[in-house]
Amino acid sequence: MKPQEKPGELRQAVTAIHSCFVRAAWFSVCSGLLLLAPSAYMLEVYGRVLSSRSTLTLAMLTLLVLAAYCLMEVLDWARAEVMYRAGQKLDQKLRDRVFAAIFEAGLKRLPGGTVQPLNDLRTLREFLYSPPLLALMEAPVALVFMGLMFAISPVLGWSAVVGSLLQVFVGWLNDRNTRPPLVSANRCAIEAQQYADAALRNSQVIESMGMLRDVHRRWMGKRRDFLQREALASDNAGAYQAVSKFMQVAMGSLLLGLGAWLLLKNQLNGNAGMMVVGSILGGRALAPLVLLVAQWRMVVHAGDAWQRLGSLLSAIAPRPETMPLPPPKGALQVESLVAGAPGAGSAILKNVAFSLLPGEVLAVVGPSAAGKTTLARLIVGLWPAASGKVRLDGADVFAWDKAELGPHIGYLPQDVELLEGTLAENIARFGEVRPSKVKEAALAVDLHACITSLPLGYDSPVGPEGMVLSGGQRQRVALARALYGEPALVVLDEPNSSLDDAGDAALTAAILKLKARGTTFVVMTHRTSVLAVADKMLVLCDGAMQGFGARDEVLAALRQAGEQAMDRVRKAANQPVSRRRDAENAASAAPEASPQP
């Protein structure tokens, strides 16, 4: 016998709030039974008031039925409130997990790394107190109404059953014909929204190079696909909704006529009022099914959101609890590293291995697409390795809890990103702002004078994505953020790409200052200024190591390789064409020399 499969996180979260469903269901049953009050009032008025001509009886019956109406509304309000609270509890249980899953999916470049899962969670939360789900809770009351109709007459009861089955059939047809276009339309809408968001993020490039017309045309194509699918689903849903409503109205009249016929045949239990009661009960029994058909679009959207959110949570497992580790001192070991972008089949780095002691500075050089940025992401634990490990003080960096390790790591990515907030908040990594530490980091990158010249100083907002700052200012702020708090390991990916000579000099001075305190640096660079402070040098070409060791030794080896290649080219100049081509090919295969000052 196979062990039972563990339910998914979504199902577990819903199961945890089952008590809310139970309370809401009882409220639905009580409220639904109170729907019999109008029928009972009608029977009593015809049976008692008109025969006794008692105004007191009429007044008391009227007060009772009004009290029943008030109680019914209170129960409906309580049911909606309970389900609203259930939605809040579901959101509270899942929001942190969903946010973390979105963040990790973005890091691993997996589907779901957008804000859409948060919208899906909101859809599920709102569905819990939506009319379709509340209508489903009234199904037990519909069965009670069916039983009463059988008590009045089996013929009326079976007629109501046939009507209910026809409504179920209409609902099935509605689902079959509206779900596919609705799901497709929803996906097209998500794609169009994501495309529009990407266009807005690149608005300067689009406007400057006249791309707006073509970008707008492509967005309109995605939008047109969405509208066409939604229109098809709306047309189908509208037709079935009309059929369902017609059946409900017609069923009430047909049951009334059938009750009159049974009364004439003396086959109706009770007096003439029972044929009216049977007609009313038949309409009440079909009401939940009619509401489901009318609101089926909401059901489809909720089901689609459930599927997408469940797939994301299944693909991104929660991070396991890890044992706290002591603060790192900066000893870095890279062991036979083979890695590529998450989800990609090919390897970018191939058997890269080296080690650094605390306080050493490593300069990583190489041509474009050599794997420098991939190496930076693996060193700080953003991407997993296919094989091999990156260890800091002997511990696996990728498995280390980033909330614990993060304060001891400084990282400057190639594409600088700032979050909306103040300069101080960005430098302090949106944690506790310690003015002395913030100022020290700003001074280290020669940014303090620029900040103090602003009207609000360190409290100046940077705007969305740092848009109010220049490219060089953004890079300096990101550098100060990387150096904040004297981290044990700092990884800089092209740190001086947007810096002027003064900024470059400040970066060099900051590296020397933190190096003296024991900070380990790994700097990916194309510029030679960093080489002056580097202890070691790593040359990458096509993801493989072409050289590693002390800076001067690697530079000497590169110069020697370059000179030997040039000698082969010069010697080949006086040789036949075939030999000359072999020499040129040999020269091109030699490791690329580092940039010269």
N, C-alpha and C positions, 0 to 999 in steps of 0.2 A: 504494500500500500504506500503510495507516494505521500510525503508530508504535505500538508496544506501550504499553499503559497502565501507568503506574507502580504497582506493588503498594502496597496500603495499609500503614499503619504496623504494624498487628497482624501482617500476613503477613510483613513485613520482620523483625519481632522474632522470629517463629517460625523463619524461614529462617536467622537468625543462630545458632540453637542446633541446626541440623540434625545436627551431629556427635554430639550426645547421642542423637538418634533412631537414628542409624546404629549406635552402640555398643549401645544398648538392644535394637535389632533383632537384632544378632548374638548377644547374650546369650540372647534369646528362642529363636532357632533352635537354639543349642547345648542349652539347657535342654529344649526340646521334643523334640529327638532322644533325649535321655536318658530320655524317657518310654517308649522302646522297651525299656529295661532289664528291666522286669517280664516282658514277653512273651519276651524272649530268655532270661531266667532260667528261666521256666516250660518253655520248649522244651528247654533244656539239662538240666533236672532230669528231665523225662520221657525224653529221648533218651539221656543219658549216665549219670546217677546211677542210675536204676532198672535200666538194662541192665547196668552195670558193678558196681553195689552198692558204690561207692567213697565212703566217708565223707570222704576227703580232697578228692575232687572237689567234693562237696557243700559242704564248708567253704570252699574257694576261690571257688566260684561265689557263695556267700552273701556273702563279703567283698567281692567285686567289685560285686555289686548294691548293697550298703550304701554302698560308695564312690561309686557312681553317684548314689545318692540324696543323699548329702552334697554332691557337686559340683552337682547340680541345684538344691539349696536355696541354695548359695552364689551360683550364677548368677542365680537369682530375686532374691536380696537385692541383688546388684550391679545388676541391671536396675532395680529399684525405686529404688535410691540414685541411679543416673544420671539417671533421670527426675525424681526429687525435686530434684536439683541443676539440672536443666533448668528446672523450675518457678521456682526461686529466681532463675536468670538472667533468665527472662522478666519476673519481677516487678521485678528491678533495672533492666532496660531501660525498663520502661514506667511505673513508679510515679511518678516525678517528672513525666513528661509527662501522665499521667492526672490527677494532683493539680492541675497547672497548668490543664488543660482544664476540670476541674470548677470551679475558681476563676473562670476567664474566662466559663464558661457562666452562673455565678451573677451575674456583673457584667452580662452582656448579657441576662439573663433568658431564656436558652435552655434547652430540655430537657437534662437531665443535670447541672444544677447542684446535685446532692445527693451524699450519700455512696454512692449505689448503684453508680456506676462502680468504686469501690474494691472493693465486694463482687463485682462482675463480674470484676475482675482476680483476686481471690482464687479465684473459681470456676474460671477458666481455669488458674490455677497448680496447683490441686489436681487438676484433670482430667488433667494431664500424667502423674501417677503413680496414676491411678485404674484399677480393674479393667477397665473397657470398653476403654480405650486399650491397656492391656497385652495384652488378649485379641486386639485387632487385629494386634498384632505377632506373634502365634502363627499367623497365616494361612499363611505359607510352610510351616510344619511340617505344617499340615493338608493342604496339597497333597502333601507327601512321603508322608503316611499314605495318601492316595488312590492315589498311584502304587504303593505296596506292596500295596494291596488289588487293584489291577489285575494285579500280578504273581502274586498268589495265585490270582485268578480274575477274568476280565473281568466276569462276572456280578456278583460281589461289588463290584467297582469301580463299575459303573454303578448298582448299588443304592445305594451310598454317595453317588454324585452326585445321584441322585433325592432322597435324604434331605436332602442339603445344600440343594438347590433349594427343597424344601418348607420348610426352616428359614428360608431367605432370604425366602420368600413370607410366612411368619408374621411375620418381622421387619418386612417392608414394611407389612403390615396393622397391626402394633403401632404403627409410626410414624404411619401415616395416622390412626389413631383415638385416639392418646394425645398426639401433639404439640400439636394446637390447644388442647385443654383444659389441658394442662400450661403452655403459654405464656401462655394467658389467666389461669390461676391464679397464675402467678408475677407477672404485672402487677398483678393484684388485691391480692396480698400486699404488693407495693411501695407501692401506693396506700394501703392500710390502715396500713402502717408510717409513711408520711409524714404521714398524717392524725393518727395518734397522737402523733408527734413535735411537730406543730404545736399540738395540744391541750395537751401538756405545757408548751410554751413560753408558752402563754396560760392557764395553770392558775389564776392569781389572778383574771383576768377571768371565767373560766368558773365558778369557785366563788362569787365575790361576787354574780353576777347569776343564779345558779340555772340555768346552761346545761348542767350536767353530764349530766342525763338525756337531753336532745336530742342533745348531742354523742356520748354513749355509744350512742344508738340509731343514729346515722349511722355510727359506727365499726363497730357490730355488723352493719349492712347490708353494708359493704364486706368485713368478715371473713366473713360468710355467703356472699357471692359467691365468695370465695376457696376456702372449704371445699367448696362444691358442685362447683366446677370440678375441684378436686383429687380429690374423691371419684370423680367421673366418670372422670378419667384413671387413678386407682388401680384402679378396677374393670376398666377395659379392659386395663390393663397386667397385672393379676393373671390375667385370663383367658388372655391370650396367653402369659404366662409358664408357666402350667400346661400349655397345649397344647405349647409348646416343650419343656418338661421331659418330658412324656409321649412326645413323638416321639423324644427322645434315648434314653430307657429302652427304648421299644419297638423302636427301631432296633437296639440291641445284641442283643436277643433274636431279632429277625427275621433279622439277619445270621448269628447262631449257627445258627438253624434252616435257613437257606438254605445255609450252609456244610455242614451235615450232609447235606442233600439232594444237594448237588454231590458230596460224598464218596461217597455211595451210588451215584451215577451215574458215578463215576470221572472227574469233571471238575474236581477240586480239586488244584492243584499242591501237593505235599508230603504229609505224613502227617496224622493226625487232629488233631494239635495246631494245624494251620493254621486250622481252622474257629474255634477259640477266639481265635487271634491276629487273625483277620479281624473277629470281633465286637468285640474290644478296640479295634482300630484305627478301626473305624467310630465308636465312641463318642468316641474322642479327636478325630477329625476334626470332629465336630459340636460339641465342647465350646466353642470360641470363639464360635460363633453363638448357642448357648444362653445363654452369659454376657452377650452383648450384649443379647439380648432381656430378660434378667432385670434388667440395669442400664440400660435404655434411658432411664429418667428422668434419670439423670445426664448422658447424652449430650444430651438435649433442653435441660436447664438450661445446659450448656456452650455449645450452639449459640445459645441465646437471649442469653447473656452476651456471646458473640463479636459478635453482630449489634448489640447496644446499644452496646458499647464501640467497635466500628468506626464506628458512626454518629456517636458523640460526637467521636472523633478526626478524622473527615472534616469535621465541621461546624466544629470549632475548630482552625484551622491553628496549628502552632507559631509562636511569635513569632520574627521574623527577627532575625539579629544586626545590631546598630546600631553606628555609629561613636561612640565616647565623645565627649561634649561637655563644654565647660568648665562649671563651676558657674554657675547663673543668678544674675543680679543683681536680677531682679524686674520687668523691663519687660514688661508684659502687653499684648497686642494681641488683640482679638476682632474677626474680620473677617467681616461679613455672615453671621452664624451662623443656620442653619436646622437644627433638630434636634428629635427626639422620642425617646420611650423605645425602646430596641432591640426590634425585632420589630413595633413599632406602625406603622401606616400614616400616621397623622396627625402633623403637626408641632406641637410645643409652643412652641418658640421660632421667631420669624419675623423674619429679617433684623436680628438684634441685632449692633451694632458699637460698639466703644468702645476706648479705650486708656488705660493707666495708666503713670506713670513709677515707678521704684523709690522706695519710701517713701511713696507715696500711699495713702490709705484711701478706698475706695468703699463707700458704703452703698446696697444694693439694696432698694427698697421696692415694695410693690404688694399687692393683695388676695390672698387664698388662690387657689391654682391659676393664678397669674399666670405661673409658669415659673421662679421663683427657685431651687428645688431642682434643677431640670434644668440651669439655668445653672451652678450650683455643681459639679455632676457633670461637666459638659463642661470647665470651667476646670481641674479637677485631672486630666482625662484619663481619667475612668471610662467615659464614653459617647462613641461616635463621632458626628460631625456628618453630617447629610445633605448639607449644603454649607457652605462657609465653613471657617474655621480658628480655633483658639485657639493663639496663639503666646506663648512665654515666651522673651524675649531673641531673638526671631526663629525659634525652633525649634518645630515642631509638638508640642504637649504630648501628644496622644494617641499619636503614634508614638515618643515618647521612652521609652527603657527605664526602667520604673518603679523597678527596683532602683537605678538610677543617679540618677534624678530625685527619688525618694521622700524622701531625707534633707533635701532643700531645699524640701519642700512640707509645709505644715501644713493639716490638713483636719478639721473638726468636722462630721459629718453631723447631720441633724435628729434621727434616731433613734440615740442614743448606744449604742455597743456596746463592751464591754470583754471581754478574753479572760481565761480562767482563769490566774492567776499572781499575783505580788505587785504592790503599788502601784508600786514602783520599776520593775519589768519592764514594766508597762503604760505608764508615763510615758516610759520609754526605748525604747518601740516594740519590745520584746523583742530588742533588739540588745545591744551592750555597755553595761552599766549604768555610767555615769559619775556618781558621787554628786554632784559639784558642779553638773553640768548638770541632773540630776534635781531637786536642791534649788532651783536657780534657776527652773526651770519651775513648781515647786510654789509658790514665793514669788510668782511673777508672777500667779497666780490666787487668792492668799490661801488656800492649802491646806496650807502647811507646818505651821502650828500644829495643825491638825486631825490631820495624819498623826503628828506627834511625840507626840500625846496617846495614841495607840494603844499597846498593850503591845509589839507588834513593830515599830512605826514603819513605815518604808518597806518592811520585809519582810512586812508584813501581807498575807495573801491576800485577793483581792477576791471569790473564789468564782466559780462558773459564771455568765458573763454579768454579773459585778459585782453579784450578788444580795445580798451582805452590805452594800452601800452604799445610801444613800438616792439619790433621783433627782438632787438637787442635787449631792451628792458625786460621783456618776458623771459628771455634766456637767463638774464642775471637773477631775476626773482626765482626762477626754477633752480638755478645754481645755489642760491642762498638756502632754498628749501632742502636741497640735497645735503648741504653741509650743516644744517641746523642740528644742534644737540651733540656735536662731536661724535658722529657715527664711527663704528669700528671698520666698516667697509663702505667704500664709495665707488660706484660704477658710473662713469660719465661717457655717454655716447655722442661723439662730436660736440663737446662742450663749448668750443670756441667758434662754431660755424657762423654765428651772428654777432660776434664780439669784435670791437675795434681794438686798436693796439693797447689802450689803457685797460680795457676789460681783459684782454689776453694776459697782460702783466699781472693784473689782480688775481686772475685764476692761478697763475704760476705761483704767486706768493701764498695764496690760500692752500695750495697743495703742499708746499714746503712747510707751512705752519702746522697743518694737521698731520703731516707725515712725521714731524718731530714729536707729536703726541702719541704716535703709534697707529694712526689710521692707515689702512691699506687701500690703495687706489688701483682701479683698472680703468684705463682711459682709451677709448676707441677714437682715433684721430687720423686726419689726413695732413695736419699741419705740424711743422717741426718744432714749434715753441714748447710743446709738452715734452719732447724728447730730452730737453735740457735737464728736467727734474726726474726723469725715469731711471729706475734702477735696472729694470729688465725690459725686454722687448720681445713681442710675439708677432711673427709675420704669418698672416693667413692668405691663402690663395685658393679659391674654389673650395672653401670649407676645410682645407687640410693645412696642417702646420708646415711652413716652409723654413721656419727657424725660430728658436727660442733660446734665451739665455741672457747674459749680461748685455746691457745696451751697446757698449762699445764693441763687444765681440760680434754681435749680430750685425751691426752697421758695417764692420770691417768685412764680414762674410758677404754681405750684400754688395759692397763695392767691388770686392774681388770677383764675385760672380758676374757682375755687370761688365767689368773690364775684360774678363775672359770671353764673354759673349761678343763684345765689340771687336776683340782681336780676331775671333772667328769670322766675323763679318768682313773685316778688312782683308784678311787672307783670302777670303772667297772672292774678293773683287777681281782678282786676276786669274780665277779658275774658270773652268767651263760652267755653262748655265746650270746644269744638273747639280754639280757640286755646290755652286753658289746657293741654290735653293735649299739644299740640306743644311748649309751653315746658317742661313737666315732662319730656318725652322728651329734649329738648335738654340739660336739666340733668343727667339721669341718664347721658347719653353723655359728659359732661365727665370728664377724668381725675380719679381719686380723689385727694384731698388727702392729704398725709402726716399721720400722727398728731401731734397737738399735745400738748405737755407738760401 
